[in-house]
Each structure stands twice: as structure tokens, then as C-alpha cells.
Amino acid sequence: MKRRDFFARTSDGLLGAAFAHLFTNDLLAADAPPGLSPPYNLKPKNGHLPARAKSVIQLFMNGGPSQMDLFDPKPLLRKYDGQPFPGNIESLGNSNPTDIGVVMGGQYEFQRHGESGMWMADPLPHLAKMADDICLVNSMWTDHPNHDNALYKIHSGRLFMGYPTLGAWSVYGLGSENQNLPAYVVLNDPLGLPKNGTRNWTSGFLPPTFQGTPLRPTGSPLLNLKSQFEEPDAVTESARGLLRQLDEIHRRERPHEPNLDARIESYELAGRMQLSAGEALDLGKESEITKSLYGIGEKETDSYGRRCLLARRLVERGVRFVQIFLEEQPWDSHADLGDNHRAICRRTDKPVAGLLRDLKQRGLLDSTLVLWGGEFGRTPTTQKVGGSYTGRDHNMQAFTTMMAGGGIRGGTTFGKTDDFGHAVVENPVSVHDFHATVLHLLGLHHQKLFYMRSGLEERLTGVEEPRVVTEILA
């Protein structure tokens, strides 16, 4: 062999090996961190550090609750009520400055509650009784004043669509303790989908296996759980065994197809759910005392109470992540804030407090992280809507998030805003800090939880270096 031919063939071999390595990475779409390797399924996985929480219930308050009216009282707002804002009016919101009205005083009365002396407004009488079990983070801030982008941020850590949500990252990293139920469940409002719809629980570029599974808000949460006809168990198991073999043959002939893998996983999960999901979703098995705790049977609280109780039953059975949404964005009170916020509190306050109390008395609160909050807060001034000034605009510079259970220090109020509740002035907590803290409580390190995409390490917390908010941990 001539020298030229030898090196030509050698370069082909080396180049081929290099291309094979690169293409394999692209085809597999991931070079998972330790403990996370293909195939991507929902089997339980070990985290990176000791976990304080096994599961998460996120009570998402879409629309932007007003922090200064519910959790962060500002006496100066009352003093300046009806007067022009004394600061820089252009920094207040995303409205035209000509539409910004005057300072609006707090809409409700505040009292201190519990041994911690936590401030809580009077539309939240039931949550107020749980003050020593919750933590209020009054110093949250985000990057965008518009709903769409702020929702993407709070759910996925990015301002744009197409990225995996916190729930998807959680089940990607940890799987699920119960293989007969979805790992990531979404409970929507019968009145409609939230703003941004299904993008609030997308798996983004992660395999579809990790996306949220919405349950029906009315009637049976899942259809076709029971077989249309009776047959011996041995026949059923034999048929399922044959189907699994055929699926595996089909999968082997089409490697590196995450959509196919997800669909097969879904069919297999559907088969397993026929054995246990009916029992898990049957609220009729709960006592009347428990139902009353959630406000089930009462006109205003029945719907949200049912979903909160269902969330407890799901995490009790090993589901990793449950989200409860309201319709569209009811907290978005640009007008009539006083009446609007009180009405939403009447729908949600008793069910949320009931959930916390029920988890606690069952010994589940220590292992269940409960999150309450929206995508941003409200401004200290009014906004012109239809010729009137009775509501507040969006405020990305400060808002409140409530956390409880799962390693959180109860009775804690963390962070501080200025005298008007407009901007954070002490202990700021970014959305990425919030996400890093949630992952930490689940036993996941935000730097070690990543997914290789086109040669880049993608993370929930992006390329920034957030911090775990250790001050609020028990």
C-alpha cells in the first residue's frame, strides 16, 4: 500500500469515527448527566443530593395577584391614596404613562397571624390560620411585564415558548414513584384553559414522555378506564404481553425516535392505569369531613376544592408533580381590583388552606412542596381602563410567592420591597433562584440537571448562576 493510500484510508476511518460520535449525540438528542441515561422513561431515579420533598403541588394563580393588597401591606399607599405617584412614573408599568393614574391605597385590612406574626389580608381568612406553616417570599421579580412572556419565564425559565417546564424537568430528573399513574398531572379549570394553554406544561425539547398529562376538569377525569367487556385476567395479561413484544420489535426497527418512544410509553401507561387510576381519582372514597375541609359541596369552592383534593390523592400515591390552574387569567385586575381579588379568594382560599391542613394531618406536608403564586405582581398606582381608575397594572419588579412543606421553613416572611411595594430592595429572588430552590428541595442540582441539545447543555436555569435561597429552608 502506498503512503498516500494509507493516510487517505486512515483519515476516512478517523473522520468516520468522529462523524459517528457527533451524529450519535444528535440522534440520541442527549448526553444525560449521571443517573439519567436513555431510554427516557419514568422509572424512579436517584437525585444529586438528599431530597427534602418527594413531590410538588403547584397552585398557579394566573394573572398576577396583587402583592401589596394580599401579603405585603404598605401604609404609605394609604397615606398617598388618590395622589400622584411621588417617584418616577415611567418605571411603574408597561402602560402608556398617560394611562397611569394616582396611587391606590391597599384594598383590604391586614392583620398579623400565628406565632410568626405573618401579615395576611382579610380575604384570606383560612390561609391566615396556616401562617406558621407557610413561607411568603415577598421579593420575587421577573424579566417581562407581559403575560405570555412572564408565563413562559415562571414555568420554563425562558421568555419564549418551546422550553421544558419545571414539571417536565422534575420528572426528567427523578421519574415517578408510581408507574401506574402519570408522573406529571395538570388539573385545569372547567371554565377554560389558562393563558398560553398547553404550553404551560410542555416538555419542550425534552422527550414527550415528560410533558404534563391534563385530566378532564368535569365528569370522569379520564375516559375509557374500564374495559368494554369482561375477560379472564390471564387472557388480558397474555394480550398485553404480546402487545409489548410487538411494540418492542417496532421500536428496535426505528431507533432514536422520541415521539415513538413516548407514544408506546403512553399506551403502556394507559394499560396500567386501568388497574389503579379509577381508585386514585375516585373522590367518593373520601369522608364528608375531608370534603368539607376543601369546601366541596359549597358553590364557590366546590370546583377548586375538588382539584385540590385530587392533587392530594395523586401525590399520596407517588405522582411527582401536580399543577392546578385557573381559567385564562382571573387575577389580572386592571379594573375593580377590590371586588375581583376578593371573589377569587372566595374560590381558592378555603381549598388551599384545606389542602395544607389535610397534607399536614396525614404526615404528607413534610414530603410535599406546595407552591402558590402567579407570573408577576401589580403596580402601586391605578390604571385607566374604560375611563375609570380602579385596578392596577402589571409589575415585573416585585411579587409574592407562597411556599409550604417539603423542607420550607414555616412562619417565614422573606425579602422586602420599597415603601410602595413597587420594587425589591432586600433579598431579591429571581425566577431562576426560585427554580434552583425547588430543584434543590427535590434533590436535584440545577447545574447537574441538563440535557444535551445540538452540542449544548440546556438547563432549566439557563446559563446564569442562580442561588438556592437557603434562608427559607428548614
The 8 nearest C-alpha neighbors of each residue, nearest first, counted from 0:
[[1, 5, 4, 2, 3, 6, 8, 7],
 [0, 2, 4, 3, 5, 6, 7, 8],
 [1, 3, 5, 4, 6, 0, 7, 8],
 [2, 4, 1, 6, 5, 7, 0, 8],
 [5, 3, 7, 1, 2, 6, 8, 0],
 [4, 6, 2, 8, 7, 3, 9, 1],
 [7, 5, 9, 8, 3, 4, 10, 2],
 [8, 6, 4, 10, 5, 9, 3, 11],
 [9, 7, 11, 5, 10, 6, 4, 12],
 [10, 8, 6, 12, 11, 7, 5, 13],
 [11, 9, 13, 7, 12, 8, 14, 6],
 [12, 10, 8, 14, 9, 13, 15, 7],
 [11, 13, 15, 9, 10, 14, 16, 8],
 [12, 14, 10, 16, 15, 11, 9, 17],
 [15, 13, 17, 11, 16, 12, 10, 18],
 [14, 16, 12, 18, 13, 17, 11, 19],
 [15, 17, 19, 13, 14, 18, 12, 20],
 [16, 18, 14, 20, 19, 15, 13, 21],
 [19, 17, 21, 15, 20, 16, 22, 14],
 [18, 20, 16, 22, 17, 21, 23, 15],
 [19, 21, 17, 23, 18, 22, 16, 24],
 [22, 20, 18, 24, 23, 19, 17, 25],
 [21, 23, 25, 19, 24, 20, 18, 26],
 [22, 24, 26, 20, 25, 21, 19, 27],
 [23, 25, 21, 27, 22, 26, 28, 29],
 [26, 24, 28, 22, 23, 27, 453, 21],
 [27, 25, 23, 28, 24, 255, 22, 29],
 [26, 28, 24, 29, 25, 255, 23, 30],
 [29, 27, 25, 26, 24, 452, 451, 30],
 [30, 28, 451, 27, 31, 450, 24, 452],
 [29, 31, 451, 450, 32, 24, 28, 36],
 [30, 32, 35, 36, 29, 450, 33, 449],
 [31, 33, 35, 34, 447, 448, 449, 30],
 [34, 32, 35, 31, 36, 447, 47, 448],
 [33, 35, 32, 36, 45, 44, 31, 46],
 [36, 34, 31, 32, 33, 172, 37, 44],
 [35, 37, 31, 38, 34, 39, 32, 30],
 [38, 36, 39, 35, 31, 40, 27, 29],
 [37, 39, 40, 36, 260, 35, 257, 255],
 [40, 38, 37, 36, 41, 206, 208, 171],
 [39, 41, 42, 38, 208, 174, 264, 37],
 [40, 42, 174, 175, 43, 170, 182, 39],
 [41, 43, 174, 40, 175, 44, 178, 176],
 [44, 42, 174, 175, 176, 173, 41, 45],
 [45, 43, 173, 174, 42, 46, 34, 172],
 [44, 46, 173, 34, 47, 43, 172, 442],
 [47, 45, 442, 443, 48, 173, 44, 172],
 [46, 48, 443, 442, 444, 45, 49, 447],
 [47, 49, 442, 46, 50, 443, 444, 439],
 [50, 48, 442, 51, 47, 46, 441, 440],
 [51, 49, 442, 441, 52, 440, 48, 53],
 [50, 52, 440, 406, 405, 441, 366, 49],
 [53, 51, 366, 405, 441, 367, 50, 440],
 [52, 54, 366, 367, 441, 319, 51, 50],
 [53, 55, 319, 367, 52, 320, 368, 314],
 [56, 54, 368, 320, 367, 369, 321, 57],
 [55, 57, 321, 369, 322, 320, 368, 370],
 [58, 56, 370, 322, 59, 369, 321, 371],
 [59, 57, 371, 323, 370, 322, 56, 60],
 [58, 60, 324, 372, 57, 61, 371, 373],
 [61, 59, 373, 372, 58, 62, 325, 324],
 [62, 60, 328, 373, 59, 63, 330, 325],
 [61, 63, 328, 331, 330, 329, 373, 60],
 [62, 64, 373, 375, 376, 330, 331, 374],
 [65, 63, 330, 376, 66, 373, 62, 377],
 [66, 64, 377, 376, 68, 67, 69, 63],
 [65, 67, 69, 70, 68, 398, 399, 71],
 [68, 66, 71, 72, 65, 69, 420, 70],
 [67, 69, 105, 65, 66, 106, 107, 70],
 [68, 70, 120, 66, 67, 119, 71, 65],
 [71, 69, 119, 66, 67, 118, 72, 68],
 [70, 72, 67, 66, 69, 73, 68, 137],
 [73, 71, 67, 70, 74, 68, 109, 105],
 [72, 74, 75, 76, 419, 418, 67, 71],
 [75, 73, 76, 77, 72, 78, 418, 105],
 [76, 74, 78, 77, 73, 79, 418, 419],
 [77, 75, 104, 79, 74, 78, 73, 80],
 [76, 78, 104, 80, 75, 74, 79, 105],
 [77, 79, 75, 76, 80, 74, 104, 82],
 [80, 78, 76, 82, 77, 102, 75, 81],
 [81, 79, 104, 103, 77, 102, 82, 78],
 [82, 80, 101, 102, 103, 79, 83, 104],
 [81, 83, 101, 79, 80, 102, 84, 103],
 [84, 82, 101, 102, 85, 81, 100, 79],
 [83, 85, 102, 86, 101, 82, 88, 380],
 [86, 84, 83, 87, 88, 82, 79, 102],
 [87, 85, 84, 88, 90, 83, 89, 91],
 [88, 86, 89, 90, 85, 91, 84, 96],
 [87, 89, 90, 91, 86, 84, 96, 99],
 [90, 88, 87, 91, 96, 92, 95, 93],
 [91, 89, 88, 87, 92, 93, 86, 421],
 [92, 90, 89, 88, 378, 394, 93, 87],
 [93, 91, 94, 394, 393, 90, 392, 378],
 [92, 94, 144, 95, 393, 91, 392, 145],
 [95, 93, 92, 96, 98, 99, 392, 382],
 [94, 96, 97, 98, 93, 99, 92, 89],
 [97, 95, 99, 98, 94, 89, 88, 92],
 [96, 98, 95, 99, 100, 94, 383, 382],
 [99, 97, 383, 96, 95, 382, 100, 94],
 [100, 98, 382, 96, 97, 381, 383, 380],
 [99, 101, 381, 382, 380, 98, 388, 383],
 [100, 102, 83, 82, 380, 81, 381, 84],
 [101, 103, 380, 80, 81, 84, 82, 379],
 [104, 102, 80, 380, 381, 81, 379, 101],
 [103, 105, 77, 76, 80, 106, 102, 79],
 [104, 106, 68, 107, 77, 76, 67, 103],
 [107, 105, 337, 68, 104, 108, 336, 103],
 [108, 106, 105, 120, 68, 121, 109, 122],
 [107, 109, 120, 121, 110, 106, 105, 119],
 [110, 108, 120, 119, 121, 118, 107, 111],
 [111, 109, 118, 119, 112, 120, 108, 121],
 [110, 112, 118, 116, 117, 119, 109, 113],
 [113, 111, 116, 117, 127, 130, 118, 110],
 [114, 112, 115, 116, 130, 131, 117, 128],
 [113, 115, 116, 131, 112, 410, 117, 130],
 [114, 116, 410, 113, 117, 131, 112, 411],
 [117, 115, 111, 112, 113, 114, 118, 410],
 [116, 118, 111, 112, 115, 130, 119, 113],
 [119, 117, 111, 110, 70, 112, 109, 116],
 [118, 120, 70, 109, 110, 127, 69, 111],
 [121, 119, 109, 69, 108, 122, 123, 107],
 [120, 122, 123, 108, 124, 109, 107, 119],
 [123, 121, 341, 120, 124, 344, 345, 107],
 [124, 122, 121, 126, 125, 348, 120, 127],
 [125, 123, 127, 126, 121, 122, 128, 348],
 [126, 124, 127, 349, 128, 123, 352, 348],
 [127, 125, 352, 129, 128, 123, 124, 348],
 [126, 128, 124, 130, 125, 129, 112, 123],
 [127, 129, 126, 125, 130, 124, 113, 112],
 [128, 130, 126, 127, 132, 131, 133, 352],
 [131, 129, 127, 132, 133, 113, 128, 410],
 [132, 130, 410, 409, 129, 113, 133, 115],
 [133, 131, 409, 130, 129, 410, 403, 134],
 [134, 132, 409, 403, 410, 130, 131, 402],
 [133, 135, 411, 402, 409, 401, 412, 410],
 [136, 134, 401, 412, 137, 400, 413, 411],
 [135, 137, 413, 400, 399, 138, 412, 414],
 [138, 136, 399, 414, 135, 139, 413, 398],
 [137, 139, 414, 427, 423, 136, 415, 428],
 [138, 140, 428, 398, 397, 429, 399, 137],
 [141, 139, 397, 396, 429, 395, 398, 428],
 [140, 142, 395, 430, 143, 429, 396, 375],
 [143, 141, 395, 144, 149, 140, 152, 158],
 [142, 144, 149, 145, 395, 141, 148, 158],
 [145, 143, 395, 393, 394, 93, 149, 146],
 [146, 144, 143, 147, 148, 149, 393, 93],
 [145, 147, 149, 148, 150, 144, 62, 374],
 [148, 146, 150, 149, 145, 151, 195, 194],
 [147, 149, 158, 151, 150, 146, 145, 159],
 [148, 150, 152, 146, 151, 143, 374, 147],
 [151, 149, 152, 153, 147, 148, 374, 146],
 [150, 152, 148, 158, 154, 149, 155, 153],
 [151, 153, 156, 157, 158, 149, 150, 155],
 [152, 154, 150, 151, 156, 374, 155, 430],
 [153, 155, 164, 151, 152, 165, 150, 156],
 [156, 154, 164, 152, 157, 163, 151, 165],
 [155, 157, 152, 459, 153, 460, 154, 431],
 [158, 156, 152, 155, 159, 151, 162, 160],
 [159, 157, 148, 152, 151, 149, 156, 160],
 [158, 160, 157, 151, 148, 161, 152, 162],
 [161, 159, 162, 151, 158, 198, 157, 203],
 [160, 162, 203, 159, 163, 204, 201, 198],
 [161, 163, 203, 160, 155, 204, 164, 202],
 [164, 162, 203, 202, 155, 201, 167, 168],
 [163, 165, 155, 154, 167, 166, 200, 201],
 [164, 166, 168, 167, 154, 155, 169, 163],
 [165, 167, 169, 164, 168, 320, 170, 183],
 [166, 168, 209, 164, 202, 169, 170, 210],
 [169, 167, 171, 165, 166, 170, 172, 164],
 [168, 170, 166, 172, 167, 171, 173, 165],
 [169, 171, 174, 173, 172, 167, 168, 209],
 [172, 170, 168, 169, 173, 174, 167, 209],
 [171, 173, 169, 170, 168, 174, 448, 35],
 [174, 172, 44, 170, 43, 171, 169, 46],
 [173, 175, 41, 170, 43, 42, 44, 171],
 [176, 174, 43, 182, 177, 319, 41, 42],
 [175, 177, 317, 43, 178, 318, 174, 319],
 [178, 176, 317, 175, 179, 180, 318, 316],
 [177, 179, 180, 176, 175, 42, 41, 268],
 [178, 180, 271, 272, 177, 268, 275, 181],
 [179, 181, 178, 177, 272, 182, 276, 318],
 [182, 180, 183, 184, 212, 318, 179, 178],
 [181, 183, 318, 175, 319, 180, 320, 170],
 [182, 184, 320, 211, 181, 321, 212, 319],
 [185, 183, 212, 321, 211, 213, 181, 320],
 [184, 186, 213, 322, 212, 321, 211, 323],
 [187, 185, 323, 214, 213, 322, 324, 306],
 [188, 186, 324, 216, 323, 185, 192, 325],
 [187, 189, 325, 190, 326, 191, 216, 324],
 [190, 188, 216, 191, 217, 187, 326, 302],
 [191, 189, 188, 326, 192, 325, 187, 327],
 [192, 190, 326, 189, 188, 193, 327, 187],
 [191, 193, 326, 196, 327, 187, 188, 194],
 [194, 192, 327, 326, 196, 325, 195, 328],
 [193, 195, 327, 196, 328, 192, 147, 61],
 [196, 194, 198, 193, 199, 147, 197, 150],
 [197, 195, 193, 194, 198, 192, 199, 327],
 [196, 198, 199, 200, 201, 195, 192, 193],
 [197, 199, 201, 200, 196, 195, 160, 161],
 [198, 200, 197, 201, 196, 195, 154, 164],
 [201, 199, 211, 198, 197, 164, 210, 202],
 [200, 202, 198, 210, 203, 163, 199, 164],
 [201, 203, 210, 163, 205, 167, 209, 207],
 [204, 202, 163, 162, 161, 201, 205, 164],
 [203, 205, 202, 162, 206, 163, 161, 207],
 [204, 206, 202, 203, 207, 163, 209, 450],
 [205, 207, 208, 257, 209, 204, 202, 258],
 [208, 206, 209, 210, 261, 202, 205, 258],
 [207, 209, 261, 206, 210, 40, 264, 39],
 [208, 210, 167, 207, 202, 171, 170, 206],
 [211, 209, 202, 201, 167, 207, 208, 200],
 [212, 210, 183, 200, 184, 185, 213, 201],
 [211, 213, 184, 185, 183, 214, 210, 181],
 [214, 212, 185, 184, 186, 211, 215, 187],
 [213, 215, 220, 186, 221, 185, 216, 212],
 [214, 216, 220, 217, 221, 213, 219, 218],
 [217, 215, 189, 187, 188, 214, 220, 186],
 [218, 216, 215, 189, 219, 220, 188, 214],
 [217, 219, 220, 216, 215, 221, 222, 189],
 [218, 220, 221, 222, 217, 215, 216, 280],
 [221, 219, 215, 214, 218, 216, 217, 222],
 [222, 220, 219, 214, 215, 224, 223, 218],
 [221, 223, 224, 219, 220, 225, 215, 218],
 [222, 224, 225, 221, 226, 227, 273, 219],
 [225, 223, 273, 222, 221, 226, 277, 272],
 [224, 226, 223, 273, 227, 222, 277, 228],
 [225, 227, 228, 224, 229, 223, 273, 230],
 [226, 228, 225, 229, 223, 224, 230, 273],
 [229, 227, 226, 230, 225, 231, 235, 223],
 [230, 228, 226, 231, 227, 232, 235, 225],
 [229, 231, 232, 228, 234, 235, 233, 226],
 [232, 230, 234, 233, 235, 229, 236, 237],
 [233, 231, 235, 234, 236, 230, 237, 229],
 [232, 234, 236, 231, 235, 237, 230, 238],
 [235, 233, 237, 231, 232, 236, 238, 230],
 [236, 234, 232, 238, 233, 237, 239, 231],
 [237, 235, 239, 233, 238, 234, 240, 232],
 [236, 238, 240, 234, 239, 235, 233, 241],
 [239, 237, 241, 235, 240, 236, 234, 242],
 [240, 238, 242, 236, 241, 237, 243, 235],
 [239, 241, 237, 243, 238, 242, 236, 244],
 [240, 242, 244, 238, 239, 243, 237, 245],
 [241, 243, 239, 245, 244, 240, 246, 238],
 [244, 242, 246, 240, 241, 245, 239, 247],
 [245, 243, 241, 247, 242, 246, 248, 240],
 [244, 246, 242, 248, 247, 243, 249, 241],
 [247, 245, 243, 249, 244, 248, 250, 242],
 [246, 248, 250, 244, 249, 245, 251, 243],
 [249, 247, 245, 251, 250, 246, 244, 252],
 [248, 250, 246, 247, 252, 251, 245, 253],
 [249, 251, 247, 253, 248, 252, 246, 254],
 [252, 250, 248, 253, 249, 254, 247, 246],
 [251, 253, 249, 250, 254, 248, 247, 255],
 [254, 252, 250, 251, 256, 249, 255, 259],
 [253, 255, 256, 251, 252, 250, 257, 26],
 [254, 256, 27, 26, 257, 253, 28, 260],
 [257, 255, 259, 258, 254, 260, 253, 250],
 [258, 256, 260, 259, 206, 261, 255, 207],
 [259, 257, 261, 260, 256, 262, 207, 206],
 [260, 258, 262, 256, 261, 257, 263, 250],
 [261, 259, 257, 263, 258, 262, 264, 256],
 [260, 262, 208, 264, 258, 259, 263, 207],
 [263, 261, 265, 259, 264, 260, 258, 266],
 [262, 264, 266, 260, 265, 261, 267, 259],
 [263, 265, 261, 267, 262, 266, 268, 260],
 [266, 264, 262, 268, 263, 267, 269, 261],
 [267, 265, 269, 263, 268, 264, 262, 270],
 [266, 268, 264, 270, 269, 265, 263, 271],
 [269, 267, 265, 271, 270, 266, 272, 264],
 [270, 268, 266, 272, 267, 271, 265, 273],
 [269, 271, 267, 268, 272, 273, 266, 274],
 [272, 270, 179, 268, 273, 269, 274, 267],
 [273, 271, 276, 269, 179, 274, 275, 270],
 [272, 274, 224, 271, 270, 275, 276, 225],
 [273, 275, 272, 271, 276, 277, 270, 179],
 [276, 274, 272, 277, 278, 273, 179, 279],
 [277, 275, 272, 279, 278, 280, 273, 180],
 [278, 276, 280, 279, 275, 281, 224, 273],
 [277, 279, 281, 276, 280, 275, 284, 274],
 [278, 280, 276, 277, 281, 312, 275, 313],
 [279, 281, 277, 278, 276, 282, 309, 220],
 [282, 280, 278, 283, 279, 284, 277, 285],
 [283, 281, 284, 285, 280, 309, 308, 305],
 [284, 282, 281, 285, 286, 280, 287, 290],
 [283, 285, 282, 281, 286, 278, 279, 280],
 [286, 284, 283, 282, 289, 287, 290, 281],
 [287, 285, 289, 288, 290, 284, 283, 291],
 [286, 288, 290, 289, 291, 285, 292, 295],
 [289, 287, 291, 286, 290, 292, 285, 293],
 [290, 288, 292, 286, 291, 287, 285, 293],
 [291, 289, 287, 295, 292, 293, 288, 286],
 [290, 292, 294, 288, 293, 289, 295, 287],
 [291, 293, 289, 353, 290, 294, 288, 350],
 [294, 292, 350, 304, 353, 291, 290, 295],
 [293, 295, 291, 300, 297, 292, 304, 301],
 [296, 294, 301, 290, 304, 297, 293, 291],
 [295, 297, 301, 294, 298, 291, 300, 290],
 [298, 296, 301, 295, 300, 294, 299, 291],
 [297, 299, 301, 300, 296, 295, 302, 294],
 [298, 300, 346, 297, 301, 345, 302, 294],
 [299, 301, 346, 294, 297, 304, 303, 302],
 [300, 302, 295, 304, 297, 296, 294, 303],
 [303, 301, 305, 304, 300, 306, 295, 299],
 [302, 304, 306, 305, 300, 301, 307, 347],
 [303, 305, 350, 293, 307, 301, 302, 306],
 [306, 304, 308, 302, 303, 307, 301, 309],
 [305, 307, 309, 303, 308, 304, 310, 186],
 [308, 306, 310, 304, 309, 305, 354, 303],
 [309, 307, 311, 305, 310, 306, 304, 312],
 [308, 310, 306, 312, 311, 307, 305, 313],
 [311, 309, 307, 313, 308, 312, 306, 314],
 [310, 312, 308, 309, 313, 314, 315, 307],
 [311, 313, 315, 309, 310, 314, 279, 308],
 [314, 312, 310, 316, 315, 311, 318, 309],
 [315, 313, 318, 317, 316, 311, 312, 310],
 [314, 316, 312, 313, 317, 311, 318, 363],
 [317, 315, 314, 313, 318, 312, 177, 279],
 [316, 318, 176, 177, 314, 315, 319, 175],
 [319, 317, 314, 182, 313, 316, 320, 175],
 [318, 320, 54, 182, 175, 317, 183, 55],
 [321, 319, 183, 55, 54, 166, 318, 56],
 [322, 320, 184, 56, 185, 183, 55, 57],
 [323, 321, 57, 185, 56, 186, 58, 184],
 [322, 324, 186, 58, 187, 59, 185, 57],
 [325, 323, 187, 59, 188, 186, 193, 322],
 [324, 326, 188, 193, 187, 327, 61, 60],
 [325, 327, 193, 191, 192, 188, 190, 328],
 [326, 328, 193, 194, 192, 329, 325, 191],
 [329, 327, 62, 61, 330, 331, 326, 194],
 [328, 330, 331, 62, 327, 61, 326, 325],
 [329, 331, 62, 64, 63, 332, 328, 61],
 [332, 330, 62, 329, 63, 328, 333, 64],
 [333, 331, 336, 334, 330, 390, 391, 335],
 [332, 334, 390, 391, 392, 331, 382, 336],
 [333, 335, 390, 389, 332, 336, 384, 388],
 [336, 334, 389, 390, 337, 338, 339, 332],
 [335, 337, 390, 332, 339, 334, 338, 340],
 [338, 336, 335, 106, 339, 340, 341, 107],
 [337, 339, 341, 336, 335, 340, 342, 343],
 [338, 340, 336, 342, 341, 337, 335, 343],
 [341, 339, 343, 342, 337, 338, 336, 344],
 [340, 342, 344, 338, 339, 343, 122, 345],
 [341, 343, 345, 339, 340, 344, 338, 346],
 [344, 342, 346, 340, 345, 341, 347, 339],
 [343, 345, 341, 348, 347, 346, 342, 122],
 [344, 346, 342, 343, 347, 348, 341, 299],
 [347, 345, 300, 343, 299, 344, 348, 342],
 [346, 348, 344, 350, 345, 349, 351, 343],
 [349, 347, 344, 351, 350, 123, 345, 125],
 [348, 350, 352, 125, 351, 347, 353, 293],
 [351, 349, 293, 304, 353, 347, 352, 348],
 [352, 350, 354, 353, 348, 349, 347, 355],
 [353, 351, 126, 355, 349, 354, 350, 125],
 [354, 352, 293, 350, 356, 292, 351, 355],
 [353, 355, 351, 357, 352, 356, 358, 350],
 [356, 354, 352, 358, 353, 357, 359, 351],
 [355, 357, 359, 353, 354, 358, 352, 360],
 [358, 356, 354, 360, 359, 355, 353, 361],
 [359, 357, 363, 364, 355, 361, 356, 360],
 [358, 360, 364, 356, 362, 357, 361, 363],
 [359, 361, 357, 362, 358, 356, 363, 364],
 [362, 360, 358, 359, 363, 357, 364, 356],
 [361, 363, 359, 360, 364, 358, 365, 366],
 [364, 362, 358, 361, 366, 365, 359, 367],
 [363, 365, 359, 358, 404, 367, 366, 362],
 [364, 366, 405, 404, 363, 367, 406, 362],
 [365, 367, 52, 405, 53, 364, 363, 51],
 [368, 366, 405, 364, 54, 52, 55, 404],
 [367, 369, 405, 55, 404, 52, 403, 54],
 [370, 368, 56, 403, 402, 57, 55, 404],
 [369, 371, 57, 402, 58, 401, 56, 368],
 [372, 370, 58, 401, 59, 400, 57, 402],
 [373, 371, 400, 60, 59, 401, 399, 370],
 [372, 374, 60, 63, 61, 375, 59, 62],
 [373, 375, 149, 150, 63, 153, 61, 62],
 [376, 374, 63, 395, 398, 373, 394, 141],
 [377, 375, 398, 394, 63, 65, 64, 397],
 [378, 376, 394, 393, 65, 392, 391, 379],
 [377, 379, 394, 392, 380, 391, 421, 393],
 [380, 378, 102, 419, 103, 421, 420, 377],
 [381, 379, 102, 103, 101, 378, 100, 391],
 [380, 382, 391, 100, 390, 388, 101, 103],
 [383, 381, 99, 388, 100, 391, 98, 390],
 [382, 384, 388, 98, 387, 386, 99, 100],
 [385, 383, 386, 387, 382, 388, 334, 333],
 [386, 384, 387, 383, 388, 334, 382, 389],
 [385, 387, 384, 383, 388, 382, 98, 389],
 [386, 388, 384, 383, 385, 389, 334, 382],
 [387, 389, 383, 382, 381, 390, 384, 100],
 [390, 388, 334, 335, 381, 387, 336, 382],
 [391, 389, 334, 333, 336, 381, 335, 332],
 [390, 392, 381, 333, 378, 382, 377, 380],
 [391, 393, 378, 377, 333, 382, 92, 394],
 [394, 392, 377, 144, 92, 376, 378, 395],
 [395, 393, 377, 376, 378, 396, 92, 375],
 [394, 396, 144, 141, 375, 397, 140, 143],
 [395, 397, 140, 422, 394, 141, 421, 423],
 [398, 396, 140, 422, 139, 423, 395, 138],
 [397, 399, 376, 139, 375, 66, 137, 140],
 [400, 398, 137, 136, 66, 139, 138, 401],
 [399, 401, 372, 136, 371, 135, 402, 137],
 [400, 402, 135, 371, 134, 370, 136, 372],
 [403, 401, 370, 134, 369, 133, 371, 135],
 [402, 404, 133, 369, 407, 368, 134, 132],
 [405, 403, 364, 368, 365, 407, 406, 367],
 [404, 406, 368, 52, 366, 365, 367, 51],
 [405, 407, 51, 473, 404, 472, 440, 365],
 [408, 406, 472, 473, 404, 403, 405, 471],
 [409, 407, 473, 472, 471, 411, 134, 406],
 [410, 408, 132, 133, 131, 134, 411, 407],
 [409, 411, 131, 115, 133, 132, 130, 134],
 [412, 410, 134, 409, 413, 408, 135, 133],
 [413, 411, 135, 134, 136, 410, 414, 117],
 [414, 412, 136, 137, 135, 411, 415, 138],
 [415, 413, 138, 426, 137, 425, 136, 427],
 [414, 416, 425, 138, 424, 423, 137, 426],
 [415, 417, 423, 424, 420, 422, 138, 421],
 [416, 418, 420, 419, 422, 424, 421, 423],
 [419, 417, 420, 73, 75, 416, 421, 74],
 [418, 420, 421, 417, 379, 76, 73, 75],
 [421, 419, 416, 417, 418, 67, 422, 379],
 [420, 422, 419, 378, 397, 379, 417, 396],
 [423, 421, 396, 397, 416, 417, 420, 424],
 [422, 424, 416, 138, 397, 425, 415, 427],
 [423, 425, 416, 415, 417, 422, 426, 427],
 [424, 426, 415, 414, 427, 423, 416, 138],
 [425, 427, 414, 428, 138, 415, 424, 413],
 [428, 426, 138, 425, 423, 139, 429, 414],
 [427, 429, 139, 138, 432, 140, 426, 433],
 [430, 428, 432, 431, 140, 139, 141, 433],
 [429, 431, 433, 432, 141, 153, 434, 428],
 [430, 432, 434, 460, 429, 433, 465, 435],
 [433, 431, 465, 429, 435, 466, 430, 434],
 [432, 434, 430, 436, 431, 435, 429, 437],
 [435, 433, 431, 437, 436, 432, 438, 430],
 [434, 436, 432, 438, 445, 433, 467, 437],
 [437, 435, 467, 439, 433, 434, 438, 468],
 [436, 438, 434, 440, 439, 435, 433, 441],
 [437, 439, 443, 441, 435, 440, 436, 434],
 [440, 438, 436, 442, 443, 441, 437, 444],
 [439, 441, 51, 437, 442, 438, 52, 50],
 [442, 440, 50, 438, 52, 439, 443, 51],
 [441, 443, 50, 48, 439, 46, 49, 440],
 [444, 442, 438, 439, 47, 46, 441, 445],
 [445, 443, 447, 446, 439, 47, 448, 438],
 [444, 446, 448, 435, 447, 443, 438, 460],
 [447, 445, 444, 448, 449, 458, 460, 464],
 [448, 446, 444, 445, 449, 32, 443, 47],
 [449, 447, 445, 446, 444, 458, 32, 172],
 [450, 448, 458, 457, 456, 447, 32, 451],
 [449, 451, 457, 456, 29, 31, 452, 30],
 [452, 450, 29, 456, 30, 455, 454, 457],
 [453, 451, 455, 454, 28, 29, 450, 456],
 [454, 452, 455, 25, 451, 28, 24, 456],
 [453, 455, 452, 451, 456, 24, 25, 21],
 [456, 454, 452, 451, 453, 457, 450, 449],
 [455, 457, 451, 450, 449, 452, 458, 454],
 [456, 458, 450, 449, 455, 451, 461, 452],
 [459, 457, 449, 461, 460, 448, 456, 450],
 [458, 460, 461, 156, 155, 457, 168, 165],
 [459, 461, 431, 458, 156, 463, 462, 445],
 [462, 460, 458, 463, 459, 457, 156, 157],
 [463, 461, 464, 460, 458, 457, 456, 459],
 [462, 464, 461, 465, 460, 431, 458, 466],
 [463, 465, 462, 466, 460, 461, 431, 446],
 [466, 464, 432, 431, 463, 435, 467, 460],
 [465, 467, 432, 468, 435, 464, 436, 431],
 [466, 468, 436, 435, 469, 432, 465, 439],
 [469, 467, 470, 436, 466, 471, 432, 472],
 [468, 470, 472, 471, 467, 436, 466, 473],
 [471, 469, 468, 472, 413, 473, 408, 467],
 [472, 470, 469, 408, 407, 468, 473, 411],
 [473, 471, 407, 408, 469, 470, 406, 468],
 [472, 408, 407, 406, 471, 409, 470, 469]]
